[in-house]
């Protein structure tokens, strides 16, 4: 039979065990709760990290798309800039051409005015020579005039050459003669580099004509050192010379002939007046 004291001891030990068990149970519950809380936190962090990665991926994607758009826009601006730059070059070139053309037109006007400002034959020939030297840039040339009686082109003026070395040319013979016959200008395809003068091979031969009547030929044999060749404005100058110079030369020649005839008639009349009365 168990004694009461032993029962009391057993009860006390049982209660102590139960208390320890309850504390263990409580501790276990707390561990489970803490574990659950930690799991939940881990899940939150993982979800947040995933969302952050998605956000970063979207941000990177948007930035790449924006960069692509900006690069495309930059390329468009660069292309347009190049177009504008080319247009500016074209405009600048056209401006220089227009400026040069205006200057040449002014020179043409002055030259035309000088040609028609006098009826002195020698003065007209001098003006033609100045135009060919200063505006065309010719160093050596001969101005041939047509003799209707002999049907020859005889030298009337020369620059840089001895006019005596330039023999008369029969109309239709050689380059100068054919230009005098056809009224069509002649231009060499390339400017020769030799320094000599070949009267049979001018650099250019320009007919001086009134309508279809050729009264002379301008033959250029050498250009100035600073002039490598003929420019478009030179062809306009030659075209102007073909008409204006021909008219001025023809008019001054007629005037000189008329003046000489008038002087002869006046001299004859004076002689008649001086005869003593019978």
Backbone as JSON, one array per atom type, in Angstrom:
{
  "sequence": "XXXXXXXXXXXXXXXXXXXXXXXXXXXXXXXXXXXXXXXXXXXXXXXXXXXXXXXXXXXXXXXXXXXXXXXXXXXXXXXXXXXXXXXXXXXXXXXXXXXXXXXXXXXXXXXXXXXXXXXXXXXXXXXXXXXXXXXXXXXXXXXXXXXXXXXXXXXXXXXXXXXXXXXXXXXXXXXXXXXXXXXXXXXXXXXXXXXXXXXXXXXXXXXXXXXXXXXXXXXXXXXXXXXXXXXXXXXXXXXXXXXXXXXXXXXXXXXXXXXXXXXXXXXXXXXXXXXXXX",
  "N": [[0.85, -1.18, 0.0], [0.5, 2.15, -0.87], [2.02, 4.87, 0.55], [0.71, 7.92, 1.94], [2.5, 10.02, 1.79], [4.19, 9.33, -0.3], [2.38, 9.37, -2.34], [1.83, 12.07, -2.47], [4.27, 13.06, -3.25], [4.48, 11.92, -5.76], [2.32, 13.12, -7.03], [3.19, 15.74, -7.01], [5.42, 15.58, -8.64], [4.19, 14.8, -10.94], [2.65, 17.01, -11.54], [4.71, 18.83, -11.91], [5.85, 17.73, -14.19], [3.72, 17.97, -15.95], [3.57, 20.73, -16.06], [6.03, 21.28, -17.2], [5.61, 20.0, -19.65], [3.46, 21.47, -20.64], [4.73, 23.93, -20.92], [6.57, 23.2, -22.82], [4.81, 22.57, -24.86], [3.67, 25.08, -25.27], [5.95, 26.43, -26.05], [6.53, 25.06, -28.36], [4.27, 25.72, -29.89], [4.73, 28.44, -30.13], [7.09, 28.34, -31.62], [6.1, 27.18, -33.95], [4.33, 29.18, -34.78], [6.16, 31.26, -35.14], [7.69, 30.16, -37.16], [5.76, 29.96, -39.16], [5.29, 32.65, -39.48], [7.76, 33.49, -40.41], [7.92, 32.01, -42.78], [5.82, 33.21, -44.18], [6.87, 35.74, -44.4], [9.1, 35.26, -45.96], [7.81, 34.41, -48.27], [6.54, 36.79, -48.94], [8.77, 38.38, -49.43], [9.91, 37.01, -51.58], [7.85, 37.28, -53.46], [7.81, 40.06, -53.66], [10.38, 40.49, -54.68], [10.15, 39.2, -57.14], [8.18, 40.81, -58.3], [9.63, 43.15, -58.33], [11.67, 42.45, -60.08], [10.17, 42.08, -62.38], [9.23, 44.66, -62.69], [11.66, 45.96, -63.12], [12.42, 44.7, -65.48], [10.39, 45.6, -67.19], [10.95, 48.33, -67.06], [13.52, 48.42, -68.2], [12.88, 47.45, -70.74], [11.16, 49.49, -71.63], [12.98, 51.61, -71.6], [14.8, 50.75, -73.53], [13.16, 50.74, -75.79], [12.62, 53.47, -75.88], [15.19, 54.47, -76.31], [15.66, 53.37, -78.83], [13.72, 54.76, -80.32], [14.68, 57.38, -79.98], [17.18, 57.15, -81.24], [16.33, 56.6, -83.82], [15.0, 59.01, -84.37], [17.17, 60.72, -84.15], [18.68, 59.83, -86.36], [16.96, 60.63, -88.39], [17.09, 63.41, -88.07], [19.81, 63.81, -88.61], [19.91, 62.98, -91.27], [18.21, 64.87, -92.42], [19.66, 67.14, -91.79], [21.93, 66.76, -93.38], [20.7, 66.94, -95.88], [19.82, 69.6, -95.82], [22.29, 70.81, -95.62], [23.43, 70.13, -98.09], [21.59, 71.45, -99.72], [22.17, 74.07, -98.96], [24.75, 74.28, -99.97], [24.19, 74.08, -102.68], [22.57, 76.36, -103.0], [24.46, 78.31, -102.3], [26.31, 77.95, -104.34], [24.69, 78.57, -106.54], [24.17, 81.2, -105.9], [26.7, 82.35, -106.18], [27.03, 81.9, -108.9], [24.94, 83.47, -109.92], [25.78, 85.96, -109.0], [28.2, 86.21, -110.38], [27.18, 86.14, -112.95], [25.62, 88.47, -112.95], [27.64, 90.36, -112.68], [29.01, 89.89, -115.04], [27.02, 90.55, -116.85], [26.82, 93.25, -116.35], [29.32, 94.02, -117.27], [29.0, 93.3, -119.93], [27.03, 95.12, -120.67], [28.4, 97.56, -120.38], [30.41, 97.14, -122.27], [28.88, 96.88, -124.61], [27.73, 99.41, -124.67], [30.02, 100.97, -125.04], [30.8, 100.08, -127.55], [28.83, 101.13, -129.21], [29.01, 103.81, -128.82], [30.52, 105.4, -130.39], [31.37, 106.48, -133.73], [33.68, 106.32, -134.95], [35.87, 104.52, -136.86], [38.42, 103.36, -136.25], [38.39, 103.67, -133.49], [36.27, 102.01, -132.75], [37.35, 99.51, -133.47], [39.4, 99.43, -131.58], [37.93, 99.31, -129.19], [36.68, 96.83, -129.49], [38.94, 95.19, -129.37], [39.73, 95.67, -126.69], [37.56, 94.55, -125.34], [37.82, 91.85, -126.02], [40.27, 91.3, -124.86], [40.02, 92.04, -122.07], [37.53, 91.02, -121.15], [37.08, 88.5, -122.36], [39.59, 87.38, -122.08], [41.67, 86.91, -123.85], [44.91, 86.57, -125.21], [46.35, 86.57, -127.58], [45.2, 87.4, -130.73], [43.41, 87.85, -133.84], [41.62, 90.16, -135.79], [39.67, 89.75, -138.46], [38.41, 91.3, -141.41], [35.92, 91.29, -143.9], [36.5, 91.54, -147.36], [34.6, 92.57, -149.86], [35.1, 92.82, -152.57], [37.38, 91.29, -153.22], [36.69, 88.97, -151.99], [37.92, 88.09, -149.67], [39.18, 87.58, -146.33], [40.59, 89.98, -144.61], [43.24, 90.94, -142.38], [42.42, 93.28, -139.88], [42.9, 94.21, -137.37], [45.05, 93.38, -134.62], [46.27, 91.58, -131.76], [48.96, 91.02, -129.6], [50.32, 89.88, -131.64], [52.13, 90.19, -134.72], [50.61, 91.99, -137.12], [51.3, 91.84, -139.75], [52.15, 89.28, -140.08], [49.89, 87.8, -140.27], [48.26, 86.55, -142.8], [45.94, 87.44, -145.46], [42.83, 85.67, -145.71], [41.19, 83.45, -147.8], [37.73, 83.39, -148.36], [36.02, 80.58, -147.25], [38.21, 78.96, -147.2], [40.22, 76.98, -145.15], [39.97, 77.03, -141.5], [39.27, 79.62, -140.51], [38.38, 80.77, -142.9], [36.19, 79.09, -143.53], [34.48, 79.62, -141.4], [33.94, 82.27, -141.98], [32.49, 81.86, -144.26], [30.31, 80.13, -143.63], [29.22, 81.23, -141.32], [29.14, 80.01, -138.88], [30.29, 79.41, -135.61], [33.57, 78.35, -134.46], [35.13, 76.11, -132.23], [37.89, 74.81, -130.52], [38.14, 71.53, -129.18], [39.81, 70.99, -127.0], [42.15, 72.93, -125.12], [45.26, 73.62, -126.44], [48.6, 73.02, -125.15], [50.94, 74.07, -126.07], [53.06, 76.92, -126.76], [53.26, 78.34, -129.09], [51.91, 79.95, -132.1], [49.53, 78.98, -134.37], [48.36, 79.93, -137.3], [46.59, 78.6, -138.85], [45.14, 77.08, -137.13], [43.18, 78.24, -135.03], [42.19, 78.82, -131.57], [39.56, 79.46, -131.25], [37.1, 80.61, -133.54], [35.14, 83.26, -134.37], [32.28, 84.32, -136.04], [31.6, 87.58, -137.25], [28.65, 89.03, -137.68], [25.82, 90.46, -139.36], [22.57, 89.86, -139.11], [22.35, 87.45, -141.51], [24.59, 88.13, -142.83], [27.98, 87.91, -143.03], [30.53, 89.88, -141.9], [33.05, 89.76, -140.96], [35.66, 87.98, -139.09], [36.58, 86.89, -135.89], [39.49, 85.64, -134.7], [40.87, 83.73, -132.23], [43.98, 82.96, -130.85], [45.51, 82.44, -128.62], [45.13, 82.21, -125.07], [45.1, 84.2, -122.03], [47.51, 83.6, -119.38], [46.35, 83.08, -116.88], [43.92, 82.08, -117.57], [42.4, 79.12, -118.06], [40.68, 78.01, -119.94], [37.65, 78.25, -121.97], [34.67, 79.65, -120.63], [31.11, 79.34, -119.83], [30.11, 82.0, -119.86], [31.86, 83.18, -121.59], [31.07, 82.22, -124.07], [28.68, 83.57, -124.3], [29.65, 86.16, -124.45], [31.05, 85.99, -126.87], [28.88, 85.54, -128.53], [27.58, 87.98, -128.21], [29.53, 89.66, -129.31], [29.46, 88.74, -131.91], [27.18, 89.94, -132.91], [26.8, 92.7, -131.89], [29.41, 93.87, -132.15], [29.81, 93.48, -134.86], [27.75, 95.09, -135.94], [28.54, 97.62, -134.94], [31.09, 97.91, -136.12], [30.43, 97.75, -138.85], [28.69, 99.96, -139.1], [30.38, 102.1, -138.35], [32.27, 101.88, -140.33], [30.78, 102.39, -142.65], [30.09, 105.0, -142.01], [32.61, 106.24, -141.98], [33.33, 105.89, -144.67], [31.27, 107.35, -145.86], [31.81, 109.84, -144.77], [34.28, 110.37, -145.96], [33.53, 110.43, -148.64], [31.76, 112.56, -148.55], [33.5, 114.56, -147.82], [35.08, 114.58, -150.11], [33.2, 115.37, -152.05], [32.53, 117.89, -151.06], [35.01, 119.12, -151.33], [35.21, 119.07, -154.09], [33.04, 120.72, -154.77], [33.91, 123.07, -153.61], [36.08, 123.61, -155.22], [34.74, 124.12, -157.59], [33.42, 126.45, -156.9], [35.53, 128.14, -156.63], [36.42, 128.61, -159.21], [37.21, 130.98, -161.71], [34.99, 133.44, -163.01], [33.84, 133.41, -166.41]],
  "CA": [[0.0, 0.0, 0.0], [1.32, 3.37, -1.03], [1.81, 5.81, 1.64], [0.25, 9.25, 1.51], [3.64, 10.9, 1.45], [4.66, 8.96, -1.63], [1.37, 9.87, -3.29], [2.01, 13.52, -2.58], [5.48, 13.29, -4.06], [4.16, 11.57, -7.15], [1.45, 14.18, -7.59], [3.98, 16.96, -7.25], [6.24, 15.33, -9.82], [3.3, 14.77, -12.12], [2.31, 18.4, -11.86], [5.89, 19.47, -12.49], [6.0, 17.22, -15.56], [2.69, 18.59, -16.79], [3.95, 22.12, -16.31], [7.11, 21.29, -18.22], [5.01, 19.61, -20.93], [2.69, 22.6, -21.15], [5.67, 24.93, -21.41], [7.11, 22.68, -24.09], [3.76, 22.72, -25.88], [3.57, 26.5, -25.61], [7.14, 26.8, -26.82], [6.36, 24.49, -29.71], [3.3, 26.55, -30.59], [5.4, 29.69, -30.5], [8.0, 28.03, -32.73], [5.3, 26.99, -35.17], [3.86, 30.49, -35.22], [7.31, 32.02, -35.68], [8.04, 29.53, -38.43], [4.75, 30.38, -40.13], [5.5, 34.08, -39.78], [8.95, 33.59, -41.25], [7.56, 31.53, -44.12], [5.02, 34.24, -44.82], [7.77, 36.84, -44.75], [9.9, 34.81, -47.1], [6.93, 34.44, -49.44], [6.38, 38.21, -49.3], [10.01, 38.87, -50.04], [10.05, 36.41, -52.91], [6.87, 37.92, -54.34], [8.29, 41.43, -53.91], [11.54, 40.41, -55.56], [9.63, 38.88, -58.47], [7.53, 42.02, -58.82], [10.69, 44.13, -58.61], [12.34, 42.03, -61.32], [9.26, 42.38, -63.49], [9.25, 46.12, -62.88], [12.95, 46.3, -63.73], [12.39, 44.25, -66.86], [9.55, 46.54, -67.93], [11.68, 49.6, -67.15], [14.58, 48.23, -69.19], [12.23, 47.35, -72.05], [10.72, 50.83, -72.0], [14.16, 52.42, -71.89], [15.33, 50.31, -74.82], [12.27, 51.26, -76.83], [12.83, 54.92, -75.94], [16.49, 54.68, -76.95], [15.48, 53.08, -80.26], [12.99, 55.89, -80.91], [15.58, 58.53, -80.01], [18.17, 56.91, -82.29], [15.64, 56.78, -85.1], [14.79, 60.45, -84.53], [18.48, 61.29, -84.41], [19.03, 59.52, -87.75], [16.15, 61.5, -89.25], [17.65, 64.75, -87.98], [21.08, 63.81, -89.32], [19.62, 62.92, -92.71], [17.68, 66.18, -92.81], [20.77, 68.09, -91.7], [22.74, 66.58, -94.58], [19.93, 67.48, -96.99], [19.88, 71.07, -95.73], [23.67, 71.2, -95.92], [23.58, 70.05, -99.54], [20.81, 72.55, -100.29], [22.93, 75.3, -98.74], [25.85, 74.3, -100.93], [23.61, 74.38, -104.0], [22.18, 77.77, -102.99], [25.68, 79.13, -102.32], [26.86, 77.86, -105.69], [23.82, 79.35, -107.43], [24.37, 82.62, -105.58], [27.95, 82.77, -106.83], [26.78, 81.94, -110.34], [24.12, 84.65, -110.21], [26.62, 87.13, -108.79], [29.12, 86.28, -111.51], [26.4, 86.48, -114.13], [25.28, 89.89, -112.85], [28.87, 91.1, -112.96], [29.29, 89.76, -116.48], [26.0, 91.33, -117.56], [27.22, 94.66, -116.24], [30.44, 94.2, -118.2], [28.44, 93.26, -121.28], [26.34, 96.39, -120.91], [29.43, 98.58, -120.58], [31.06, 96.86, -123.55], [27.92, 97.21, -125.67], [27.61, 100.87, -124.71], [31.24, 101.51, -125.64], [30.81, 99.77, -128.98], [27.89, 101.97, -129.96], [29.13, 105.21, -128.4], [31.35, 106.14, -131.34], [31.29, 106.08, -135.13], [35.04, 106.31, -135.46], [36.19, 103.13, -137.19], [39.58, 102.91, -135.47], [37.98, 103.6, -132.09], [35.46, 100.79, -132.6], [38.27, 98.37, -133.46], [40.11, 99.44, -130.3], [36.99, 98.85, -128.16], [36.54, 95.38, -129.69], [40.16, 94.58, -128.84], [39.67, 95.75, -125.23], [36.57, 93.58, -124.87], [38.38, 90.5, -126.17], [41.37, 91.14, -123.89], [39.62, 92.18, -120.67], [36.37, 90.2, -120.79], [37.27, 87.12, -122.8], [40.87, 86.9, -121.56], [42.52, 86.47, -124.96], [46.23, 87.23, -125.26], [46.74, 86.74, -128.98], [44.06, 87.21, -131.63], [43.37, 88.67, -135.06], [40.28, 90.51, -136.25], [39.62, 89.78, -139.91], [37.23, 91.91, -142.01], [35.69, 90.75, -145.24], [36.6, 92.43, -148.52], [33.6, 92.05, -150.81], [35.63, 92.8, -153.94], [38.31, 90.16, -153.39], [36.13, 87.82, -151.26], [38.93, 87.66, -148.71], [39.14, 88.08, -144.96], [41.87, 90.65, -144.42], [43.47, 91.38, -141.01], [42.16, 94.7, -139.64], [43.47, 94.53, -136.05], [45.68, 92.21, -134.0], [46.79, 91.78, -130.4], [49.96, 90.03, -129.25], [50.88, 89.34, -132.88], [52.44, 91.14, -135.78], [49.52, 91.85, -138.08], [51.87, 91.51, -141.05], [52.31, 87.82, -140.15], [48.57, 87.2, -140.52], [47.93, 86.76, -144.21], [44.51, 87.39, -145.79], [42.29, 84.31, -145.85], [40.12, 83.36, -148.78], [36.48, 82.9, -147.77], [35.79, 79.17, -147.54], [39.47, 78.23, -147.09], [40.7, 76.82, -143.78], [38.99, 77.21, -140.42], [38.8, 81.01, -140.52], [37.62, 80.98, -144.13], [34.9, 78.38, -143.46], [33.63, 80.38, -140.47], [33.49, 83.44, -142.73], [31.54, 81.43, -145.29], [29.1, 79.52, -143.06], [28.66, 82.01, -140.22], [29.09, 79.16, -137.7], [31.48, 79.54, -134.76], [34.44, 77.19, -134.31], [35.84, 76.0, -130.95], [38.67, 73.59, -130.34], [37.63, 70.73, -128.07], [40.72, 71.15, -125.86], [43.1, 74.02, -125.29], [46.62, 73.07, -126.52], [49.53, 73.54, -124.15], [52.12, 74.69, -126.68], [53.05, 78.38, -126.67], [53.3, 78.96, -130.41], [50.66, 80.34, -132.75], [49.29, 78.38, -135.68], [47.28, 80.72, -137.89], [45.63, 77.68, -139.46], [44.38, 76.38, -136.08], [42.84, 79.1, -133.89], [41.43, 78.19, -130.49], [38.16, 79.71, -131.61], [36.87, 81.58, -134.63], [33.78, 83.76, -134.19], [31.86, 85.18, -137.15], [30.96, 88.87, -136.96], [27.64, 89.07, -138.72], [24.57, 91.21, -139.2], [21.62, 88.87, -139.63], [23.11, 86.35, -142.1], [25.73, 88.69, -143.55], [29.23, 87.86, -142.27], [31.41, 90.98, -142.3], [34.4, 89.51, -140.46], [35.88, 86.84, -138.21], [37.52, 87.07, -134.79], [40.22, 84.39, -134.48], [41.68, 83.76, -131.0], [45.04, 81.97, -130.96], [46.08, 82.12, -127.31], [44.48, 82.84, -123.93], [45.99, 84.65, -120.97], [48.03, 82.51, -118.56], [45.42, 82.77, -115.78], [42.64, 81.57, -118.09], [42.67, 77.77, -118.57], [39.79, 77.66, -121.04], [36.46, 79.08, -122.15], [33.57, 79.42, -119.7], [29.82, 79.64, -120.46], [29.93, 83.43, -120.11], [32.65, 83.53, -122.77], [30.25, 81.96, -125.25], [27.73, 84.68, -124.38], [30.41, 87.31, -124.94], [31.28, 85.78, -128.29], [27.59, 85.75, -129.19], [27.36, 89.42, -128.23], [30.45, 90.23, -130.28], [29.01, 88.37, -133.25], [26.15, 90.88, -133.36], [27.06, 94.11, -131.57], [30.65, 94.32, -132.75], [29.59, 93.54, -136.31], [26.95, 96.29, -136.22], [29.35, 98.82, -134.68], [32.13, 97.99, -137.15], [29.79, 98.04, -140.13], [28.18, 101.34, -139.07], [31.5, 103.05, -138.35], [32.92, 101.81, -141.64], [29.93, 103.15, -143.56], [30.19, 106.42, -141.65], [33.91, 106.71, -142.46], [33.26, 105.99, -146.13], [30.39, 108.48, -146.19], [32.52, 111.08, -144.42], [35.3, 110.61, -146.98], [32.84, 110.83, -149.86], [31.23, 113.9, -148.34], [34.65, 115.47, -147.88], [35.47, 114.69, -151.52], [32.18, 116.18, -152.74], [32.68, 119.28, -150.62], [36.22, 119.65, -151.97], [34.89, 119.3, -155.5], [32.18, 121.9, -154.83], [34.74, 124.24, -153.31], [36.85, 123.9, -156.43], [33.84, 124.74, -158.56], [33.14, 127.82, -156.48], [36.73, 128.96, -156.77], [36.73, 128.85, -160.63], [36.89, 132.38, -162.09], [33.86, 133.59, -163.96], [34.26, 133.68, -167.78]],
  "C": [[0.89, 1.23, 0.0], [0.97, 4.32, 0.05], [1.41, 7.17, 1.07], [1.4, 10.15, 1.11], [4.13, 10.6, 0.05], [3.7, 9.45, -2.7], [1.56, 11.35, -3.52], [3.22, 13.83, -3.44], [5.2, 13.01, -5.52], [3.29, 12.64, -7.8], [2.25, 15.43, -7.93], [4.84, 16.79, -8.51], [5.41, 15.32, -11.09], [2.94, 16.18, -12.53], [3.5, 19.13, -12.49], [6.1, 19.02, -13.94], [4.99, 17.86, -16.5], [3.04, 20.04, -17.09], [5.06, 22.2, -17.37], [6.56, 20.95, -19.6], [4.24, 20.78, -21.54], [3.63, 23.69, -21.69], [6.3, 24.49, -22.73], [6.11, 22.85, -25.22], [3.64, 24.18, -26.3], [4.77, 26.95, -26.47], [7.06, 26.29, -28.25], [5.39, 25.31, -30.54], [3.93, 27.87, -31.04], [6.37, 29.48, -31.66], [7.25, 27.87, -34.05], [4.79, 28.32, -35.72], [4.99, 31.31, -35.85], [7.74, 31.47, -37.03], [7.06, 29.95, -39.53], [4.96, 31.84, -40.53], [6.71, 34.26, -40.7], [8.68, 33.11, -42.68], [6.77, 32.58, -44.9], [5.9, 35.41, -45.28], [8.63, 36.5, -45.95], [9.08, 34.86, -48.38], [6.73, 35.88, -49.92], [7.63, 38.74, -50.02], [10.2, 38.3, -51.44], [9.1, 37.06, -53.91], [7.3, 39.35, -54.68], [9.47, 41.45, -54.85], [11.13, 40.12, -56.99], [8.99, 40.1, -59.11], [8.57, 43.07, -59.19], [11.41, 43.78, -59.9], [11.47, 42.33, -62.53], [9.25, 43.88, -63.79], [10.54, 46.55, -63.56], [12.98, 45.9, -65.2], [11.55, 45.19, -67.72], [10.26, 47.88, -68.12], [12.77, 49.52, -68.21], [14.0, 48.17, -70.6], [11.79, 48.72, -72.54], [11.9, 51.73, -72.38], [14.76, 52.05, -73.24], [14.47, 50.83, -75.97], [12.46, 52.76, -77.01], [14.15, 55.25, -76.63], [16.39, 54.45, -78.45], [14.77, 54.22, -80.96], [13.89, 57.12, -81.03], [16.65, 58.37, -81.09], [17.57, 57.09, -83.67], [15.41, 58.26, -85.4], [16.11, 61.16, -84.84], [18.9, 61.06, -85.86], [18.24, 60.39, -88.72], [16.71, 62.92, -89.26], [18.97, 64.85, -88.75], [20.87, 63.8, -90.83], [19.1, 64.26, -93.2], [18.78, 67.25, -92.79], [21.65, 68.0, -92.94], [22.03, 67.15, -95.8], [20.02, 69.01, -97.01], [21.28, 71.56, -96.07], [23.92, 71.18, -97.42], [22.81, 71.17, -100.23], [21.55, 73.87, -100.12], [24.09, 75.42, -99.71], [25.34, 74.67, -102.32], [23.23, 75.86, -104.08], [23.4, 78.68, -103.05], [26.3, 79.13, -103.71], [26.03, 78.67, -106.68], [23.99, 80.84, -107.19], [25.63, 83.15, -106.25], [27.77, 82.86, -108.34], [25.98, 83.18, -110.73], [24.95, 85.92, -110.05], [27.6, 87.32, -109.95], [28.38, 86.69, -112.78], [26.01, 87.96, -114.13], [26.49, 90.76, -113.18], [29.19, 91.08, -114.45], [28.27, 90.54, -117.31], [26.33, 92.81, -117.52], [28.38, 94.95, -117.2], [29.96, 94.19, -119.64], [27.75, 94.58, -121.64], [27.34, 97.49, -121.21], [30.09, 98.4, -121.94], [30.15, 97.24, -124.72], [27.78, 98.72, -125.81], [28.84, 101.49, -125.38], [31.27, 101.26, -127.14], [29.96, 100.74, -129.79], [27.99, 103.45, -129.6], [29.96, 106.04, -129.37], [31.12, 105.61, -132.75], [32.67, 106.12, -135.78], [35.5, 104.86, -135.64], [37.35, 102.6, -136.35], [39.24, 102.77, -133.99], [37.15, 102.35, -131.82], [36.35, 99.55, -132.57], [39.02, 98.28, -132.13], [39.21, 98.92, -129.18], [36.79, 97.34, -128.27], [37.76, 94.65, -129.12], [40.15, 94.57, -127.31], [38.69, 94.73, -124.65], [37.15, 92.17, -124.92], [39.49, 90.26, -125.15], [40.82, 91.05, -122.47], [38.48, 91.25, -120.27], [36.55, 88.74, -121.18], [38.56, 86.54, -122.22], [41.77, 86.35, -122.64], [43.82, 87.26, -124.96], [46.65, 87.52, -126.69], [45.54, 86.45, -129.88], [44.19, 88.16, -132.81], [41.92, 88.92, -135.42], [40.34, 90.67, -137.77], [38.33, 90.46, -140.36], [37.13, 91.47, -143.47], [35.77, 91.85, -146.29], [35.69, 91.87, -149.59], [34.17, 91.95, -152.23], [36.52, 91.58, -154.18], [37.79, 88.88, -152.75], [37.18, 87.2, -150.34], [38.63, 88.24, -147.33], [40.51, 88.66, -144.65], [42.04, 91.08, -142.97], [43.25, 92.89, -140.87], [42.74, 95.15, -138.3], [44.04, 93.24, -135.47], [46.19, 92.58, -132.62], [47.76, 90.64, -130.08], [50.64, 89.41, -130.45], [51.24, 90.49, -133.81], [51.4, 90.95, -136.88], [50.04, 91.48, -139.46], [52.05, 90.0, -141.22], [50.99, 87.11, -140.45], [48.15, 87.53, -141.95], [46.42, 86.76, -144.42], [44.07, 85.94, -146.04], [41.15, 84.34, -146.85], [38.88, 82.77, -148.12], [36.23, 81.46, -148.22], [37.03, 78.32, -147.39], [39.92, 78.18, -145.63], [39.59, 77.08, -142.76], [38.41, 78.6, -140.45], [37.94, 81.27, -141.75], [36.26, 80.31, -144.1], [33.94, 79.1, -142.5], [33.09, 81.62, -141.18], [32.45, 83.08, -143.78], [30.22, 80.94, -144.68], [28.44, 80.37, -141.98], [28.51, 81.2, -138.94], [30.41, 79.26, -136.92], [32.27, 78.23, -134.71], [35.12, 77.26, -132.95], [36.64, 74.71, -130.94], [38.16, 72.85, -129.11], [38.5, 70.86, -126.83], [41.72, 72.25, -126.18], [44.51, 73.42, -125.35], [47.56, 73.75, -125.53], [50.75, 74.23, -124.77], [51.93, 76.21, -126.75], [52.99, 79.06, -128.03], [51.92, 79.28, -130.95], [50.61, 79.7, -134.13], [48.1, 79.1, -136.3], [46.23, 79.84, -138.56], [44.74, 77.0, -138.42], [44.12, 77.32, -134.9], [42.11, 78.31, -132.81], [39.93, 78.32, -130.75], [38.11, 80.73, -132.73], [35.4, 81.97, -134.58], [33.39, 84.64, -135.37], [31.24, 86.48, -136.64], [29.93, 89.08, -138.06], [26.45, 89.91, -138.33], [23.5, 90.39, -139.91], [22.43, 87.69, -140.2], [24.34, 86.83, -142.86], [26.97, 88.7, -142.65], [30.15, 88.95, -142.78], [32.84, 90.76, -141.81], [34.45, 88.3, -139.56], [36.9, 87.23, -137.14], [38.17, 85.72, -134.52], [41.12, 84.55, -133.26], [42.69, 82.62, -131.05], [45.66, 81.58, -129.62], [45.34, 82.88, -126.22], [45.53, 83.32, -122.93], [46.37, 83.48, -120.06], [47.03, 82.09, -117.48], [44.08, 82.22, -116.25], [42.87, 80.2, -118.71], [41.82, 77.38, -119.78], [38.59, 78.58, -121.09], [35.38, 78.67, -121.16], [32.25, 79.73, -120.41], [29.62, 81.12, -120.76], [30.74, 83.88, -121.31], [31.85, 83.3, -124.05], [29.2, 83.06, -125.43], [28.42, 85.93, -124.91], [30.67, 87.19, -126.44], [29.99, 86.0, -129.09], [27.27, 87.23, -129.3], [28.26, 90.09, -129.27], [30.01, 89.94, -131.71], [27.99, 89.36, -133.8], [26.53, 92.33, -133.15], [28.33, 94.63, -132.22], [30.5, 94.44, -134.26], [28.82, 94.8, -136.68], [27.78, 97.55, -136.05], [30.43, 99.0, -135.75], [31.53, 98.39, -138.49], [29.32, 99.5, -140.19], [29.32, 102.35, -139.13], [32.22, 103.05, -139.69], [32.11, 102.58, -142.68], [30.04, 104.65, -143.3], [31.52, 107.0, -142.16], [33.92, 106.87, -143.97], [32.4, 107.17, -146.55], [31.07, 109.8, -145.9], [33.58, 111.4, -145.47], [34.65, 111.08, -148.28], [32.31, 112.25, -149.74], [32.35, 114.93, -148.41], [35.1, 115.68, -149.32], [34.5, 115.57, -152.29], [32.32, 117.64, -152.36], [33.92, 119.92, -151.25], [35.97, 119.97, -153.43], [34.03, 120.55, -155.66], [32.97, 123.17, -154.55], [35.58, 124.63, -154.51], [35.99, 124.59, -157.47], [33.56, 126.19, -158.19], [34.34, 128.74, -156.71], [37.08, 129.24, -158.23], [36.35, 130.28, -161.01], [35.76, 132.43, -163.11], [34.38, 133.97, -165.32], [33.59, 134.95, -168.29]]
}
